[in-house]
Amino acid sequence: MARARTGVDRLTLDVLLSALEAPKLELSAAALQSFATDIRVRLLSSGFIKPEGYEAVAVSIDGHDDNPVALTWSGEHRSFGYFSSIAGWVTIRHEDIRRYSIEIYAVFSALMSELGSYRGSASIVVPDTLWDLGNLRLGGSSRQFPILFARRLHDPARLQAVQRGLLLRPCEGLRIVLTSTHPYALRETLAQGAVVSIHDVLGEGGTVSPLAIKAHLAQVHVERRGEVLALEAGGRVVHLYGETFQFLKGVHQRAIINLLYNRYLAGERWVPSHEIVAELNLRDNARIRDYFKKHPAWNKLLIERNGMCGFCLDEA
């Protein structure tokens, strides 16, 4: 199988992306040993994973119920193990209980190498879940886009944490959220950014392809034209029943729209105005309508009734 620019083949990359969807950024010895030998070697030699500590328990050989037992270190035997009433001291091989950490920054450096100005830096937005890779060019384009990486977007709790993290980081233009989550597991969209599964945009070199990202985003745009309500570019453009509203400069306007859209996707038609004010840290005694003064969207896209705010889905 041909090697990619990342130094590993596509099958190994698929295994790596699946490993990134685990609850923690680590692999047990048992999980690693379930992979083919060549994949294990490539993951280690590439620096995508590295040994880091040992498991604290193992499976007892006493009886047949696979009871876990705590391990201790024996200076005499120079190994981890436990005392069995049947067999005495039982030595556990180091390789059977070793833990491996997934080196997320090494993964970023390899997979994102074609994204123009990426230099291997990333900042944490939501611990263990969402990272900001910076403003990057898609290939030879002079235009830069904010690009982030998120994992486990199939997990409702993680998805909610990502939504909160993005809401607190308003964005002026299109924001791209790359994810290790498989496209079949992406059941919800993010109003604050365009979600793109890395599985869909890996190029022949085994890196994220800028051209593939552009093509994917174009296809998503075409598919969304028929939606009743749709957001683009992090809330800068909103479509409702075929009418388009733009919010090019209003950071607070977009934050309010994104929050309402996320609640709408979650099944909430109306949101208490005081919750919007509190969640977005707006000024005390703020009124939602005040943020949309003289904007044609008020009473056509958004409306406030009896202290509740929502989209004009019934009135459109």
LUMMIZA-657691 format. One record per residue (C-alpha): residue number from 1; residue in three letters; x, y negated, z. Coordinates in pm, 1 decimal. Layout:
% residues N
[r NUM; ALA; [X; Y; Z]]
...
% end
This chain:
% residues 316
[r 1; MET; [0.0; 0.0; 0.0]]
[r 2; ALA; [140.2; -339.4; -98.3]]
[r 3; ARG; [276.5; -563.8; 171.3]]
[r 4; ALA; [130.1; -911.4; 210.9]]
[r 5; ARG; [303.8; -1238.2; 285.6]]
[r 6; THR; [217.3; -1180.3; 648.3]]
[r 7; GLY; [440.0; -870.5; 635.6]]
[r 8; VAL; [149.3; -630.0; 680.8]]
[r 9; ASP; [-108.6; -474.3; 453.0]]
[r 10; ARG; [-480.2; -550.9; 437.0]]
[r 11; LEU; [-577.7; -244.7; 641.0]]
[r 12; THR; [-350.6; -356.9; 924.8]]
[r 13; LEU; [-496.8; -706.8; 905.4]]
[r 14; ASP; [-848.3; -563.9; 931.3]]
[r 15; VAL; [-742.6; -374.5; 1243.8]]
[r 16; LEU; [-589.4; -693.5; 1384.6]]
[r 17; LEU; [-906.5; -895.3; 1319.0]]
[r 18; SER; [-1111.6; -624.9; 1491.2]]
[r 19; ALA; [-875.3; -633.9; 1789.4]]
[r 20; LEU; [-928.9; -1010.3; 1814.2]]
[r 21; GLU; [-1297.1; -937.4; 1878.5]]
[r 22; ALA; [-1223.1; -739.7; 2197.1]]
[r 23; PRO; [-1336.5; -898.3; 2526.7]]
[r 24; LYS; [-974.6; -980.0; 2612.1]]
[r 25; LEU; [-677.4; -1061.5; 2392.7]]
[r 26; GLU; [-507.8; -735.4; 2478.2]]
[r 27; LEU; [-494.0; -369.2; 2382.2]]
[r 28; SER; [-462.1; -66.0; 2603.9]]
[r 29; ALA; [-221.8; 214.8; 2519.9]]
[r 30; ALA; [-518.7; 435.4; 2436.8]]
[r 31; ALA; [-659.9; 176.7; 2195.4]]
[r 32; LEU; [-325.0; 130.8; 2022.9]]
[r 33; GLN; [-266.3; 505.4; 1996.8]]
[r 34; SER; [-601.0; 540.9; 1821.2]]
[r 35; PHE; [-451.1; 359.4; 1521.9]]
[r 36; ALA; [-236.7; 529.7; 1260.2]]
[r 37; THR; [135.7; 530.7; 1339.5]]
[r 38; ASP; [225.1; 294.5; 1054.4]]
[r 39; ILE; [-33.8; 40.9; 1169.8]]
[r 40; ARG; [101.7; 51.8; 1526.4]]
[r 41; VAL; [452.9; -6.3; 1395.6]]
[r 42; ARG; [345.8; -300.8; 1179.5]]
[r 43; LEU; [150.2; -469.2; 1455.4]]
[r 44; LEU; [451.4; -447.5; 1686.0]]
[r 45; SER; [721.0; -534.3; 1432.6]]
[r 46; SER; [523.1; -833.8; 1304.3]]
[r 47; GLY; [502.5; -980.9; 1653.6]]
[r 48; PHE; [122.0; -977.5; 1650.3]]
[r 49; ILE; [122.6; -769.8; 1968.7]]
[r 50; LYS; [382.9; -716.1; 2239.5]]
[r 51; PRO; [409.7; -498.0; 2551.2]]
[r 52; GLU; [294.0; -674.2; 2865.0]]
[r 53; GLY; [254.7; -480.0; 3187.4]]
[r 54; TYR; [86.7; -150.2; 3268.1]]
[r 55; GLU; [-258.2; -23.8; 3352.2]]
[r 56; ALA; [-322.8; 15.1; 3725.0]]
[r 57; VAL; [-526.0; 336.0; 3689.9]]
[r 58; ALA; [-522.1; 664.9; 3503.9]]
[r 59; VAL; [-754.2; 964.7; 3474.2]]
[r 60; SER; [-714.3; 1227.0; 3745.5]]
[r 61; ILE; [-646.5; 1586.9; 3651.1]]
[r 62; ASP; [-830.6; 1704.4; 3966.5]]
[r 63; GLY; [-1157.2; 1872.3; 3869.5]]
[r 64; HIS; [-1330.4; 1798.5; 3541.7]]
[r 65; ASP; [-1506.9; 1469.5; 3601.9]]
[r 66; ASP; [-1231.6; 1239.8; 3469.6]]
[r 67; ASN; [-1218.6; 1033.1; 3785.9]]
[r 68; PRO; [-993.1; 725.7; 3767.7]]
[r 69; VAL; [-712.9; 710.3; 4022.4]]
[r 70; ALA; [-493.4; 420.9; 4129.9]]
[r 71; LEU; [-130.1; 446.2; 4021.0]]
[r 72; THR; [176.5; 372.4; 4229.1]]
[r 73; TRP; [543.7; 341.6; 4146.9]]
[r 74; SER; [775.8; 616.3; 4265.8]]
[r 75; GLY; [1137.9; 519.9; 4309.3]]
[r 76; GLU; [1224.9; 887.4; 4344.9]]
[r 77; HIS; [1067.0; 984.7; 4015.4]]
[r 78; ARG; [1129.4; 645.1; 3854.3]]
[r 79; SER; [781.0; 645.9; 3712.9]]
[r 80; PHE; [420.2; 550.9; 3775.2]]
[r 81; GLY; [193.4; 824.8; 3898.7]]
[r 82; TYR; [-31.6; 946.5; 4177.2]]
[r 83; PHE; [-45.6; 1229.3; 4430.1]]
[r 84; SER; [-278.8; 1515.7; 4344.0]]
[r 85; SER; [-406.6; 1761.6; 4602.8]]
[r 86; ILE; [-373.2; 2029.2; 4335.3]]
[r 87; ALA; [-51.3; 1945.7; 4154.1]]
[r 88; GLY; [133.3; 1720.8; 4399.1]]
[r 89; TRP; [303.5; 1420.7; 4242.6]]
[r 90; VAL; [177.7; 1361.3; 3888.4]]
[r 91; THR; [398.2; 1150.2; 3663.1]]
[r 92; ILE; [227.2; 926.3; 3408.5]]
[r 93; ARG; [427.9; 838.7; 3101.3]]
[r 94; HIS; [494.9; 466.8; 3059.3]]
[r 95; GLU; [369.2; 467.1; 2701.8]]
[r 96; ASP; [34.5; 609.4; 2814.2]]
[r 97; ILE; [-48.8; 320.3; 3045.8]]
[r 98; ARG; [127.5; 27.9; 2881.7]]
[r 99; ARG; [-78.4; -280.7; 2800.9]]
[r 100; TYR; [-22.7; -497.1; 2493.4]]
[r 101; SER; [-109.0; -864.2; 2459.6]]
[r 102; ILE; [-226.1; -1006.3; 2127.8]]
[r 103; GLU; [-2.1; -1299.4; 2038.2]]
[r 104; ILE; [-266.1; -1536.8; 1907.3]]
[r 105; TYR; [-22.1; -1808.9; 1798.7]]
[r 106; ALA; [179.9; -1559.7; 1594.3]]
[r 107; VAL; [-146.2; -1456.3; 1427.5]]
[r 108; PHE; [-227.8; -1820.4; 1347.3]]
[r 109; SER; [117.4; -1883.9; 1201.4]]
[r 110; ALA; [92.0; -1583.0; 972.2]]
[r 111; LEU; [-268.4; -1609.7; 858.0]]
[r 112; MET; [-281.1; -1988.7; 814.5]]
[r 113; SER; [47.5; -2036.7; 628.6]]
[r 114; GLU; [-126.6; -2140.0; 303.9]]
[r 115; LEU; [-335.4; -2410.0; 468.6]]
[r 116; GLY; [-129.1; -2706.7; 358.3]]
[r 117; SER; [13.6; -2887.6; 656.9]]
[r 118; TYR; [-26.9; -2614.9; 920.2]]
[r 119; ARG; [292.4; -2593.3; 1126.0]]
[r 120; GLY; [201.4; -2329.7; 1380.8]]
[r 121; SER; [55.2; -2556.2; 1648.5]]
[r 122; ALA; [-289.0; -2510.4; 1801.3]]
[r 123; SER; [-462.5; -2654.0; 2105.2]]
[r 124; ILE; [-712.8; -2472.0; 2324.4]]
[r 125; VAL; [-1069.8; -2605.9; 2312.6]]
[r 126; VAL; [-1246.1; -2320.0; 2493.9]]
[r 127; PRO; [-1007.3; -2085.9; 2680.9]]
[r 128; ASP; [-968.3; -1745.4; 2519.4]]
[r 129; THR; [-1232.1; -1833.4; 2257.9]]
[r 130; LEU; [-1180.0; -2151.1; 2051.1]]
[r 131; TRP; [-862.9; -2322.6; 1924.9]]
[r 132; ASP; [-810.2; -2642.8; 1726.1]]
[r 133; LEU; [-560.5; -2584.9; 1444.2]]
[r 134; GLY; [-554.4; -2952.9; 1348.9]]
[r 135; ASN; [-644.0; -3146.1; 1034.7]]
[r 136; LEU; [-524.7; -2936.8; 742.3]]
[r 137; ARG; [-528.0; -2957.4; 364.6]]
[r 138; LEU; [-699.1; -2686.5; 168.6]]
[r 139; GLY; [-421.5; -2598.0; -70.7]]
[r 140; GLY; [-297.8; -2883.7; -289.8]]
[r 141; SER; [-585.8; -3113.6; -202.0]]
[r 142; SER; [-492.1; -3449.5; -51.2]]
[r 143; ARG; [-801.3; -3440.2; 169.3]]
[r 144; GLN; [-765.5; -3298.0; 518.4]]
[r 145; PHE; [-1030.4; -3109.7; 712.9]]
[r 146; PRO; [-1048.9; -3033.0; 1084.7]]
[r 147; ILE; [-1001.6; -2656.5; 1109.7]]
[r 148; LEU; [-1062.2; -2446.2; 1420.0]]
[r 149; PHE; [-1049.3; -2077.4; 1501.4]]
[r 150; ALA; [-1311.0; -1898.1; 1709.8]]
[r 151; ARG; [-1348.5; -1537.1; 1809.5]]
[r 152; ARG; [-1638.2; -1319.9; 1931.9]]
[r 153; LEU; [-1908.7; -1537.6; 1777.5]]
[r 154; HIS; [-2136.9; -1231.9; 1789.8]]
[r 155; ASP; [-2139.5; -1271.5; 2169.0]]
[r 156; PRO; [-2419.8; -1516.0; 2267.6]]
[r 157; ALA; [-2224.9; -1644.2; 2568.2]]
[r 158; ARG; [-1913.3; -1712.9; 2360.4]]
[r 159; LEU; [-2121.2; -1872.1; 2084.4]]
[r 160; GLN; [-2283.5; -2104.5; 2337.2]]
[r 161; ALA; [-1942.6; -2196.6; 2478.0]]
[r 162; VAL; [-1817.9; -2278.1; 2127.4]]
[r 163; GLN; [-2125.8; -2492.7; 2061.6]]
[r 164; ARG; [-2063.6; -2687.2; 2382.6]]
[r 165; GLY; [-1695.8; -2728.8; 2301.6]]
[r 166; LEU; [-1769.1; -2867.1; 1956.2]]
[r 167; LEU; [-2043.4; -3098.6; 2080.8]]
[r 168; LEU; [-1790.3; -3262.3; 2310.6]]
[r 169; ARG; [-1552.5; -3317.6; 2016.9]]
[r 170; PRO; [-1753.3; -3525.3; 1764.5]]
[r 171; CYS; [-1620.8; -3501.1; 1409.9]]
[r 172; GLU; [-1642.4; -3756.2; 1130.2]]
[r 173; GLY; [-1639.1; -3513.2; 838.1]]
[r 174; LEU; [-1678.2; -3149.5; 743.6]]
[r 175; ARG; [-1532.9; -2924.5; 1013.0]]
[r 176; ILE; [-1440.6; -2564.6; 931.2]]
[r 177; VAL; [-1453.3; -2296.5; 1200.7]]
[r 178; LEU; [-1263.5; -1986.0; 1092.7]]
[r 179; THR; [-1347.6; -1672.0; 1286.6]]
[r 180; SER; [-1232.4; -1313.4; 1327.3]]
[r 181; THR; [-1596.9; -1210.3; 1368.0]]
[r 182; HIS; [-1713.1; -993.9; 1078.8]]
[r 183; PRO; [-1962.8; -1170.5; 848.6]]
[r 184; TYR; [-2224.2; -900.0; 914.9]]
[r 185; ALA; [-2213.5; -990.6; 1285.4]]
[r 186; LEU; [-2260.3; -1365.4; 1230.8]]
[r 187; ARG; [-2629.6; -1403.5; 1310.1]]
[r 188; GLU; [-2634.5; -1777.2; 1385.9]]
[r 189; THR; [-2487.8; -2091.7; 1233.3]]
[r 190; LEU; [-2312.9; -2380.4; 1405.1]]
[r 191; ALA; [-2457.3; -2724.5; 1347.8]]
[r 192; GLN; [-2120.9; -2878.6; 1438.7]]
[r 193; GLY; [-1919.2; -2700.1; 1170.4]]
[r 194; ALA; [-1914.1; -2459.1; 880.0]]
[r 195; VAL; [-1839.1; -2106.8; 1004.3]]
[r 196; VAL; [-1621.8; -1895.4; 775.6]]
[r 197; SER; [-1527.7; -1536.4; 854.1]]
[r 198; ILE; [-1161.7; -1468.3; 781.4]]
[r 199; HIS; [-1270.6; -1131.9; 638.0]]
[r 200; ASP; [-1430.9; -1327.8; 350.6]]
[r 201; VAL; [-1136.0; -1552.0; 268.5]]
[r 202; LEU; [-821.7; -1338.2; 289.7]]
[r 203; GLY; [-620.8; -1378.4; -28.7]]
[r 204; GLU; [-399.1; -1124.4; -201.6]]
[r 205; GLY; [-107.1; -1237.9; 12.0]]
[r 206; GLY; [-287.4; -1138.4; 329.4]]
[r 207; THR; [-326.8; -1500.9; 437.9]]
[r 208; VAL; [-631.7; -1724.7; 453.4]]
[r 209; SER; [-685.2; -1854.7; 99.2]]
[r 210; PRO; [-776.3; -2225.0; 60.0]]
[r 211; LEU; [-945.5; -2152.5; -272.9]]
[r 212; ALA; [-1150.0; -1875.0; -115.5]]
[r 213; ILE; [-1263.4; -2113.5; 160.6]]
[r 214; LYS; [-1376.0; -2368.7; -98.7]]
[r 215; ALA; [-1563.4; -2105.2; -295.8]]
[r 216; HIS; [-1727.5; -1968.3; 18.5]]
[r 217; LEU; [-1843.1; -2312.4; 133.5]]
[r 218; ALA; [-1981.9; -2388.2; -211.7]]
[r 219; GLN; [-2181.7; -2065.1; -207.7]]
[r 220; VAL; [-2318.6; -2136.4; 140.3]]
[r 221; HIS; [-2430.5; -2480.4; 22.6]]
[r 222; VAL; [-2619.4; -2328.4; -269.7]]
[r 223; GLU; [-2788.1; -2071.8; -45.4]]
[r 224; ARG; [-2906.6; -2339.3; 201.0]]
[r 225; ARG; [-3080.7; -2564.9; -50.4]]
[r 226; GLY; [-3412.0; -2393.8; 8.0]]
[r 227; GLU; [-3409.9; -2430.8; 387.0]]
[r 228; VAL; [-3667.6; -2653.7; 556.7]]
[r 229; LEU; [-3402.7; -2803.6; 785.4]]
[r 230; ALA; [-3029.0; -2788.8; 715.7]]
[r 231; LEU; [-2719.1; -2970.4; 840.7]]
[r 232; GLU; [-2394.6; -3029.3; 655.3]]
[r 233; ALA; [-2057.3; -3177.1; 743.0]]
[r 234; GLY; [-2109.6; -3152.8; 1118.0]]
[r 235; GLY; [-2436.1; -3346.8; 1107.7]]
[r 236; ARG; [-2324.6; -3626.3; 873.7]]
[r 237; VAL; [-2586.8; -3508.1; 624.1]]
[r 238; VAL; [-2926.1; -3362.5; 722.1]]
[r 239; HIS; [-3190.7; -3223.3; 487.5]]
[r 240; LEU; [-3555.7; -3198.1; 589.8]]
[r 241; TYR; [-3815.6; -3079.4; 341.9]]
[r 242; GLY; [-3599.6; -3194.8; 52.1]]
[r 243; GLU; [-3531.6; -3543.8; 192.7]]
[r 244; THR; [-3172.0; -3629.1; 282.0]]
[r 245; PHE; [-3053.7; -3843.7; 572.6]]
[r 246; GLN; [-2694.4; -3955.5; 625.4]]
[r 247; PHE; [-2514.1; -4040.3; 948.8]]
[r 248; LEU; [-2170.4; -4147.6; 834.8]]
[r 249; LYS; [-2062.8; -4365.3; 1127.1]]
[r 250; GLY; [-2290.7; -4282.8; 1418.6]]
[r 251; VAL; [-2095.1; -4050.2; 1646.9]]
[r 252; HIS; [-2371.1; -4050.7; 1909.4]]
[r 253; GLN; [-2635.1; -4003.9; 1641.4]]
[r 254; ARG; [-2460.6; -3691.7; 1513.9]]
[r 255; ALA; [-2408.8; -3557.2; 1865.0]]
[r 256; ILE; [-2781.6; -3591.8; 1934.5]]
[r 257; ILE; [-2874.6; -3428.7; 1603.4]]
[r 258; ASN; [-2633.1; -3140.1; 1658.7]]
[r 259; LEU; [-2770.1; -3076.9; 2006.9]]
[r 260; LEU; [-3129.5; -3079.3; 1881.1]]
[r 261; TYR; [-3037.9; -2851.4; 1592.5]]
[r 262; ASN; [-2870.3; -2598.4; 1821.8]]
[r 263; ARG; [-3179.0; -2596.8; 2044.5]]
[r 264; TYR; [-3398.4; -2561.5; 1734.3]]
[r 265; LEU; [-3197.2; -2256.1; 1622.7]]
[r 266; ALA; [-3246.3; -2115.1; 1972.9]]
[r 267; GLY; [-3623.2; -2154.0; 1937.4]]
[r 268; GLU; [-3671.0; -2483.8; 2125.2]]
[r 269; ARG; [-3890.3; -2715.8; 1919.7]]
[r 270; TRP; [-3875.9; -3002.5; 2173.3]]
[r 271; VAL; [-3595.9; -3101.7; 2412.6]]
[r 272; PRO; [-3643.8; -3326.5; 2718.9]]
[r 273; SER; [-3477.9; -3659.7; 2645.2]]
[r 274; HIS; [-3317.7; -3672.5; 2990.2]]
[r 275; GLU; [-3142.2; -3340.0; 2916.9]]
[r 276; ILE; [-2995.8; -3485.3; 2598.0]]
[r 277; VAL; [-2870.3; -3790.1; 2788.6]]
[r 278; ALA; [-2714.1; -3575.2; 3061.5]]
[r 279; GLU; [-2556.8; -3312.5; 2834.5]]
[r 280; LEU; [-2399.3; -3570.0; 2602.3]]
[r 281; ASN; [-2294.5; -3802.2; 2885.7]]
[r 282; LEU; [-2483.1; -4093.9; 2733.6]]
[r 283; ARG; [-2520.2; -4418.5; 2926.6]]
[r 284; ASP; [-2759.3; -4431.5; 3221.8]]
[r 285; ASN; [-3123.9; -4498.7; 3133.3]]
[r 286; ALA; [-3044.2; -4450.8; 2763.7]]
[r 287; ARG; [-3335.8; -4400.0; 2527.6]]
[r 288; ILE; [-3283.3; -4170.6; 2231.5]]
[r 289; ARG; [-3467.2; -4408.1; 1998.0]]
[r 290; ASP; [-3215.1; -4683.0; 2080.3]]
[r 291; TYR; [-2938.6; -4483.8; 1911.4]]
[r 292; PHE; [-3137.8; -4479.1; 1587.3]]
[r 293; LYS; [-3246.2; -4844.3; 1568.2]]
[r 294; LYS; [-3316.9; -4951.6; 1208.1]]
[r 295; HIS; [-3212.8; -4607.8; 1080.0]]
[r 296; PRO; [-3466.4; -4461.4; 834.5]]
[r 297; ALA; [-3435.7; -4123.1; 1004.6]]
[r 298; TRP; [-3633.9; -4230.6; 1310.4]]
[r 299; ASN; [-3995.2; -4110.9; 1287.6]]
[r 300; LYS; [-3909.9; -3932.8; 961.4]]
[r 301; LEU; [-3638.8; -3690.3; 1073.0]]
[r 302; LEU; [-3651.5; -3735.8; 1451.5]]
[r 303; ILE; [-3930.6; -3834.4; 1685.2]]
[r 304; GLU; [-3976.7; -3879.2; 2059.9]]
[r 305; ARG; [-4302.8; -3797.8; 2238.5]]
[r 306; ASN; [-4384.4; -3796.4; 2607.8]]
[r 307; GLY; [-4019.9; -3783.5; 2706.2]]
[r 308; MET; [-3942.7; -3504.1; 2457.7]]
[r 309; CYS; [-3736.1; -3533.1; 2142.4]]
[r 310; GLY; [-3732.9; -3314.3; 1832.0]]
[r 311; PHE; [-3731.9; -3296.7; 1453.5]]
[r 312; CYS; [-4036.8; -3408.3; 1255.9]]
[r 313; LEU; [-4116.5; -3058.2; 1140.8]]
[r 314; ASP; [-4489.9; -3094.2; 1196.5]]
[r 315; GLU; [-4507.8; -3449.0; 1065.3]]
[r 316; ALA; [-4297.9; -3408.1; 748.1]]
% end
